[in-house]
Amino acid sequence: RTLEMTSPAFKVAITARTSDEGQPLYFKVDGQRFAENRTVKACAKSKYGITLTLKPSVGKLTRVSWGGIELDLNDSNVQDHSATYKCVWSTDTYDVTKKGQRSRIPIVLVIESVGKVETSFQCKFYSPTDKTHSRWGDEIKQMEVDCKTPEVGELVDVIRVTYK
């Protein structure tokens, strides 16, 4: 059986909104011009509130790394059917992306007693004052990562990533 045919053991739902205005992230389809066919649009020198929801609650989220930076988990709400965690992603270290270029943003989540989820997204950073281009495209209500608990080792199998 392939991973695609196996039902996922859990999902990680990721939402991101600007800390100042509560605006969502957007994405556009770039086709085959870059490493990935979708590009997330974000503003450089900004802050985003990130909400991570594990469905079902498979273990305690102990570490979040976003773009190679460790994020502090600020708040959590753990129940049997889901666990929600909040943190802030600062894009202060990113400059406006030059035309024809994209940045790969790795995401690493460590879940106690489960393992490590590794995924990434392709991103273009705009000026914080550029509200037109950064908000053009499809709104990302959430990024959903379907996962399967590893049979061996600590690396969780990422089955698929979808933008909703």
N, C-alpha and C positions, 0 to 999 in steps of 0.2 A: 504493500500500500504506500502511496505517496503521501507527503505531508498535506497536500491540498485535500485529500480524501478523508483525512482524520479530523474529527471535530475538535476545535480548540479547547484546551483545558481552562483557559481564562482569557479575558480581554483587558487591555489597558486603554482607557479612553482619555485622551489628552485634549484639554481646551486651553487656549491662550487668548488673553485680552489685554489691551493696553492698560497700564495702571492708571493713567490720567483720565482717559475718556471711556474706558470699557469697550473699545472697538475690537472686533475680532481680527484675526489674521485672514489674508486672502491668498489664493493661489491661481496660477494660470498654467495651461498646458503649453509646453514649449516644443512638443514633438521630440525628435531625435537630435536636436541641436546640442544638448548637454548630456551629462552622465545619467540624469533621470529625466523623465518626460514631464514632470510637474515641478514648478518652482513656487515656493512659499514666499510671500512678500512681507517684509518687516521693515521697520524704521531703525536706522542706526542711532546710537546715543539715546536709547529709550528703555523703558522698563515694561515687562509683560508679566501679568499675573498668570501663573500656570496652575491648572487643576489636573491632578492625575487620579483617575478612578480605576481601581482593580475590581473586576466583576468575574466571578465572586471573589470575596476576600480570601485570597490563597495564602497570605503571609504578610508580615509587616514590611512596608517599604522603608529601608534603612539608609539608602543612599541614592541621590539623583545627581547625575553629571549631564550638563547640557552645553554642548559646544566645547567640551573639555574643562568646564568650570563646575566645581562642586556647588550645588545650590542648597541653601538651608531649608529644611522642611519646617514651615511655620505653623501648620495647623493640620489636624487629622480628625477624621470621623470614621471609626471602624465599626462595621456591623457584619452580620453573617453573610448577607447577600452582596455587600460591596464595602470597599474601603476607599475613602477620599482623602487626598493629601494636597496641600497647597504650598507653593513656593514662588519665588520671583526670579525671572530671567532678565538680566541686564545686558543690553546690547552696546554698552559703553565702549567695549573693546573693538567693535566693528566699525569700519568706515563705509561710506556709500560705495556700493558695488559699481565697478566700471562696466560700461556697455559691453555685452558679449561674454561676461564672466558670471560665475555663480559660486557660492560657498557651500560646502558640505557641513551640516551641523549634526554631529553625532549625539545620540541620546543613550545614556546608560542608566538603567534602573537596577538596583540590587534589592531583591525581595528575600527576606529571611526565610529559611527552610525551603526555598524554591530555587533560587539561582539568579542569574544575571540576564536581563533583557537588554539587547543591543540593537538599535536601529538608527536611522538618520533621516534627514530631509535636506533637500536642496533649497537654498535661500538666496534671494537678492535683497540687499539692504538699500533703502531709500533714505533721503534726508527726512528728518522728523517733521519738517514743514511741508513736505510733498504729500499732501492728502489725496491728490488725484491718482497718481500712478500706484501708490502703495495700497489703495483700496479698489483698484480696478481688477476684475476677475471674479472668481467664485469664492464666496465666504466659506471659511472653514468653521463649521459649528463644532466639530471635533475631529481629531485624528484618532482612528481606532486601530490598535495593534492586536491582532489575534495571535495568541501564544499557546504553545504546548509545553508542558512541564518536561524537563529533560529526563531521559531514561538513564543516561550516564553523564557525569560531569555537572558543571554548574551553569553552562550556557543554555538559556531557554531557546527553544525553537520558535522563531518568528515565522508564522505561516503567511500572513499578509498584512499590509498596511493600507487602510482606506481613509479617504477624506470624505467627511459627511457634512 
